[in-house]
Amino acid sequence: MSDFGLAKEQIKELVESLNNVEIKNMISHIEKQMRRQLAPSERYDVISFMDKFDASVEDIIKAVDYSIVHKGQRSIKYIEGVLYYSKK
């Protein structure tokens, strides 16, 4: 485990993902909506939602906007729940 709470493999995956402009813009959007910078582990969680829920960047942004704008919830876990139930 690193200082960021991630394994070396996860850090490598996170860095590679952030080279994708679409993913980088999604993370930026989430940080603006949450009014704070995401921790590296939170960034990894958000990016992992793409595989975990077969979610697109657009799906994740919609879940973030719904969670924050409509429900007032700024938790990555809440956003994960929204994605989980939207993909059922």
C-alpha positions, 0 to 999 in steps of 0.5 A: 500500500502506498501513502494514498491507500492504493496498491502500486497496480491501482496507482498505475491504472489511475495514472493511465486513466487520467491520461484520457481527456474524457476521464480527466474532464469527468474527474474535474466535473465531479470535483467542481460539483463536490466542491473539493478535490477527490482523494486518489482512492476516490478517483480510483473508485470513480474510474472503477465504476466504468468496469464495475457497472459497465458505466460510461463517463456520461452515466457517471456524470448523470449519477453525480449530478443526480446525487449532488444537485437533486439529493444533496449527497456528496458521497462517492458511496452514494454515487456508487449506489445510484449507479448500482440501482440504475444498472439493475 
